Amino acid sequence: MSDKEKSEESGESEESEEQDDSESEKKEDDNPKENNNKAEEKKDDNKNTKENNVSQSSKSKKENKVSENSKKDNNKSKSSKSKQESKASEQSKTDNNKSKSSKSKKENSVSENSKISKKENDRYKNTKDNENETNNKNKTKTKTKSVNLTNTSNTNNINNTQTKHEFGEVQEELIPPRPELDEIETQNIKLLYPSEEGPAHPRTIYLLNDPEINSNKKSQLYNLTQIEIDQKRYMITYKAYRNAPQSLTGVMKYNQIVKSKLYTNTNLIWKLLDKDKMFPLLRKLNKYQRYNHFPICWQLGRKDNLYLNYLKMQKKFKNEYNFMPDKFLLPQDRDIVQEKMKEYNLFNIKDIYIVKPIANTHGKGVRILTDTTTVPTKGILEKYIYNPHLINRRKYDMRIYILVTGFRPLKIYIYDNGIVRFCSEKYTTDAEKLNNNYVHITNYSVSRAMDILRKGDQEIDYEIKWSLQALKGYFLEKKIKFDPIWERIKDIAIKTILSVFELSTPALKAFKLTSCNLFELYGLDILLDNSFTPWLLECNINPSLNCDMDVDVKVKSKLITDIINIIGLVPFTHDKREKPLDKDNYYMSSIEEAITESLCEFERPTGGFERIFPLKENIEKYKKFIDKPGEQNLNLWEEMLKYKHD
């Protein structure tokens, strides 16, 4: 291994040496009286000294040569002579310092290499050759062999290296101040190797959910190794809301991931921002950062946009897009609504409409329309599903979690668990109870308000939340087949995401992003009618991750863990170099990057998530809904048909 490679591994580098060289060159330029030929000879000597790393004997010869040259300039003024002598002594000092620093680098490199296994070092050392590859027009993708370190107890120590200046002062250059990192000394994290059968890729972070997961046999199926990071610049950080939900902060704290105050060079950003803040952020993301929203998120998150995109697809595929109740958008449909209100009959439950604001959350403003004079000037009138399936005579809906890890190419996952939310009071279609939200509104914020009012009541014998797994168990007990319902929900999820696909291409092209920079967690609200037909009510782009009940902790903490394991966080330096902990790949095109990153993603553990698109068996079924899939999707689909795993 060359000295340059060793200095690159130690994280110190040649950057401090380059700074010293630039300073010496500056001093030479400041002496205009010095003979040009002599200056060239000195530069050549300095260059040969740095490149070949000559021994002490050659350096002493150089010093003699400098002194001889200084004697030849006796005819010059005293001031010029004193400048040359001071320069010669300075040069000898810097040469000695360089020789000492190069020796110390060799010793540090040897000790570092002894801590890392030979196989792992061969695969993941950061060499100077990799930096040269970035400037090479004929960049080639490096394919390396995975090293199986499953259940190994070896720990890779990443030593904290700092830049030493010739005056002995120690500075950490290029690293922005991060006081939050002072709270911890080291990070003990697990890294996941890519599959030996998949393309090469840097190791990604593998998070654990809670102590129970530590003994999970499934984790033994993957290539995992544990490392200790004690160098601040490589520590994993995330940026979130000031009062971030417990499910997110709990998982991060358990895995020693530090909450950052900065967006810059933070590994994970989990925060919904306004457009005026989101778009500048997207332009600054580096290729290792992950952000949990797409620029088109409001096309599904706003109730009016969701329905307009649904109608657009319904005009093309009438028999396929039939999973949302009819709606009227105000003020656009004002005239139609006025005609409808002339025949509105509260005593005919089949004709009832429910009022919803366009962008409110937590059930705010949602009500049954009981008075035609209270039709809002702006909002949504939705046909009320009057025949819901009931459990213990109460109405309920399901919060289904959908993960999208990219549009170019499109990758959709569904979570096998979720939250079932019940109304507080027993369901009835009596006209007198239509204005009672505790009967008709399943939103947890509404039901919880009634639950608090009734606190202490001995007659309460119901729960306002179940897990989706509990609902599946209930159906099994009642001998109701849940699998056909689940398959229909998957179909609804895919078609909902496809309704905004054509909007994603121009939006993503506006930002210089990789295929895996962005991801999004959607919360679909699904209601079953009494014939077990699922209906899509809403799509939430910022689903609640708060943990008010035990069922929330169990479902949402695991949900967060699985998401982060899928998206693939790569440790990298929090400075301007943005250097990954492991050797990275370089791609010849965005298409190659998209395919390689996607295939690597497909090999990672998905936990409770199931990829539902693209699959070999459903590419043909759903590609008809995409007019212009783009080269990234077409090439990925073609590659998947050849690839060993689905």
C-alpha positions, -999 to +999 in steps of 0.1 A: +000+000+000+014+034-010+018+063+015-009+082-003-034+053+002-025+051+039-029+087+044-063+085+027-074+057+051-063+075+082-088+104+072-061+130+075-047+135+045-030+153+022-051+183+027-029+196+055+002+189+034-013+208+005-020+237+027+016+238+039+028+236+003+006+265-008+019+286+021+055+280+011+047+288-026+032+321-014+064+330+004+084+323-027+062+346-048+067+374-023+105+377-031+107+394-066+145+399-064+154+362-063+169+348-094+144+328-116+168+300-123+175+295-086+138+296-078+131+269-104+159+247-089+144+251-055+109+242-067+122+211-085+140+201-053+109+206-032+088+186-057+112+157-058+114+157-020+076+155-016+069+129-043+097+104-036+098+109+001+136+110+002+156+100+032+172+123+058+206+121+040+191+135+007+174+163+027+207+173+043+222+175+008+194+198-002+200+220+028+237+222+019+227+232-016+204+259-002+233+273+019+257+272-011+232+292-032+228+317-004+266+322-005+266+330-042+243+360-035+269+380-015+267+409-039+231+414-029+219+438-002+219+427+035+181+427+035+179+403+006+205+380+023+187+379+056+154+370+037+171+341+020+187+328+051+154+329+070+137+312+040+163+284+040+159+278+077+121+278+073+124+253+044+145+230+065+120+231+093+091+223+071+110+194+055+117+180+089+081+184+100+070+166+068+093+137+074+080+134+109+044+136+099+049+110+071+065+086+096+036+091+121+011+085+092+028+052+084+026+041+121-010+051+124-019+033+092-002+001+103-021+002+137-053+009+119-049-019+094-043-043+123-078-036+136-096-043+104-098-077+088-079-082+056-110-091+036-130-061+048-100-038+043-096-050+007-132-043-001-138-011+018-105+009+019-108+044+004-079+047-020-066+076-040-075+056-072-112+061-064-108+099-063-090+097-097-119+077-111-143+107-106-122+127-131-121+099-156-145+101-185-146+063-188-158+057-153-166+020-146-188+005-120-168-013-094-182-047-085-169-062-053-175-094-034-194-092-001-177-105+030-198-125+053-194-112+088-228-124+102-227-127+139-191-116+141-179-099+173-151-080+155-154-042+159-139-018+134-126+013+152-125+045+132-099+066+148-105+103+153-080+122+131-073+159+131-054+183+110-020+193+126-004+226+116+033+233+118+029+254+149+014+225+168-022+239+168-050+214+162-080+223+141-108+203+126-112+220+093-142+220+070-164+205+098-193+228+108-200+231+145-222+203+158-226+206+195-252+178+196-224+154+188-206+163+220-232+143+239-218+110+228-183+096+226-189+068+201-217+053+180-221+015+180-241+007+149-247-023+126-239-021+090-255-043+063-235-057+034-251-058+000-260-093-013-232-112-030-256-119-058-265-082-062-244-053-075-218-037-053-228-009-030-215+007+002-227-008+035-259+007+048-272+012+084-293-015+099-314-004+128-329-024+156-364-017+170-361-028+207-343-055+228-367-082+215-355-077+179-319-084+190-327-121+193-347-121+160-335-150+139-344-131+107-315-107+114-291-136+112-300-142+076-283-109+065-247-099+062-243-077+093-213-064+111-211-041+141-187-011+141-178+016+165-176+051+152-156+076+174-148+101+147-174+129+149-175+137+112-188+101+104-215+099+131-250+093+119-275+122+125-311+131+116-331+163+115-368+162+125-395+184+141-387+202+174-413+180+191-407+149+170-430+119+176-419+093+201-419+065+176-391+083+156-371+097+185-373+064+204-359+043+176-331+068+169-322+071+206-321+033+210-297+031+180-276+060+192-285+082+162-281+118+171-308+145+165-292+173+145-300+210+145-288+214+109-301+203+075-266+204+060-250+170+055-275+153+078-280+117+070-318+117+074-343+146+072-378+138+085-399+169+083-427+183+061-417+218+049-436+244+029-426+247-008-406+278-002-384+259+022-386+224+007-374+233-028-342+251-018-335+221+005-339+196-024-314+216-045-287+212-017-291+175-009-260+154-016-263+119-029-261+102+005-289+122+022-324+110+025-355+132+028-390+119+035-411+139+010-414+143-028-420+177-043-454+165-056-466+152-022-495+177-020-510+161-052-520+133-029-521+150+005-547+176-003-582+161-006-591+181-037-559+172-056-563+136-047-598+134-061-589+155-093-560+130-100-584+102-094-610+116-118-583+121-145-575+084-143-612+074-141-619+091-174-593+068-190-599+036-170-635+038-158-637+002-146-604+003-129-607+035-109-639+029-089-626+028-053-635+064-041-669+077-031-683+104-054-673+140-044-681+176-053-654+202-051-664+237-040-665+263-054-659+245-088-691+224-085-713+251-069-741+249-095-743+211-094-744+212-055-772+237-055-793+214-077-785+185-055-795+203-023-831+209-036-837+171-032-816+166-001-834+143+024-819+136+058-843+107+062-829+089+032-795+078+044-785+068+009-785+105-002-765+118+027-732+138+022-704+145+045-685+178+046-647+179+046-622+207+045-596+206+018-564+204+039-574+201+075-562+172+097-572+154+129-609+154+118-612+192+121-642+205+103-655+171+093-693+167+098-725+152+083-744+178+062-776+181+082-786+216+070-784+226+033-779+263+043-745+254+058-729+241+026-694+256+027-682+280+000-649+261-002-644+224+006-656+190-003-689+173-003-684+135-002-711+108-007-715+092+027-709+054+029-740+046+048-735+008+051-701+003+068-689-030+082-693-029+120-674-045+149-693-046+182-718-024+165-693+004+160-679+019+127-642+017+120-616+024+093-580+013+087-548+033+084-527+015+058-491+025+055-476+028+020-439+035+014-427+049-019-389+049-023-388+066-058-407+075-089-378+072-113-380+042-111-412+037-092-410+014-061-440+008-038-442-011-005-472-019+018-468-025+055-484-056+070-495-038+101-515-006+107-539+011+130-577+003+131-597+033+145-631+030+160-659+054+166-667+061+203-704+054+200-725+026+184-735+032+148-770+043+139-786+059+108-812+078+128-816+113+115-814+126+151-778+112+155-764+124+121-749+155+138-731+132+164-695+129+152-688+102+178-711+079+158-699+087+123-663+100+124-636+074+129-607+099+134-588+092+165-587+128+177-625+128+177-629+094+194-602+103+220-621+134+230-652+114+239-630+088+256-616+115+279-650+128+287-661+093+297-630+086+317-639+067+349-671+054+335-674+017+345-697+009+316-670+015+289-661-019+274-646-009+241-612+000+226-608+030+202-577+015+185-566-019+173-537-030+153-543-043+118-529-077+129-556-078+156-583-071+130-569-099+109-572-122+139-608-111+145-617-119+108-600-153+111-620-160+143-652-150+125-642-171+095-641-140+072-614-142+045-591-113+048-567-122+019-591-110-009-596-078+010-559-073+014-552-079-023-578-053-032-562-028-009-528-034-025-544-027-059-559+006-046-525+016-032-507+011-065-534+028-086-534+058-062-497+063-065-499+058-103-525+086-105-497+112-099-469+094-118-469+117-148-466+147-125-435+133-108-412+134-138-411+171-145-410+178-108-380+156-101-361+167-132-362+203-117-338+191-090-304+173-094-312+143-073-303+106-073-330+080-077-329+073-039-326+107-023-363+109-016-389+086-001-424+091+013-446+074+039-483+076+030-512+068+053-542+056+033-576+057+052-596+026+040-632+019+050-649-015+045-686-016+037-708-044+048-699-064+017-662-061+026-655-038-003-626-014+005-631+024-002-603+050-002-613+080+019-581+100+022-543+099+016-521+114+043-486+126+034-477+132+071-495+104+089-494+106+127-465+088+143-474+098+179-477+071+204-507+077+226-514+040+233-494+008+235-506-003+201-491+028+186-457+020+201-457-016+188-468-006+153-451+027+146-417+020+162-412-011+140-426+009+111-399+036+114-371+010+119-381-009+087-383+022+066-348+033+075-334-001+068-350-001+033-339+034+022-303+026+030-285+053+050-248+055+042-223+069+068-205+099+053-185+129+065-204+160+076-180+183+058-175+197+023-159+165+011-189+144+018-168+113+018-185+079+025-172+056+052-169+029+025-157+029-010-185+041-033-196+033-068-194+057-097-220+054-124-218+063-161-253+076-163-284+083-142-300+051-157-272+029-145-274+046-110-312+041-108-310+004-117-281-004-095-295+014-065-329-002-069-315-037-072-295-031-040-326-019-023-345-050-032-318-071-014-322-053+019-344-066+047-379-052+045-392-062+079-430-058+079-430-042+044-438-060+012-429-047-022-460-046-043-446-028-074-427-036-095-429-073-095-423-097-123-459-108-122-476-074-122-454-052-144-476-060-174-508-054-154-499-019-143-477-004-170-508+004-190-516+031-165-483+049-173-482+067-206-445+076-204-427+054-179-393+067-187-360+050-193-353+044-156-385+023-152-382+005-186-346-005-179-354-016-144-383-037-155-362-053-182-334-060-157-358-076-132-370-101-157-334-113-161-324-109-124-325-140-102-346-125-074-379-107-078 
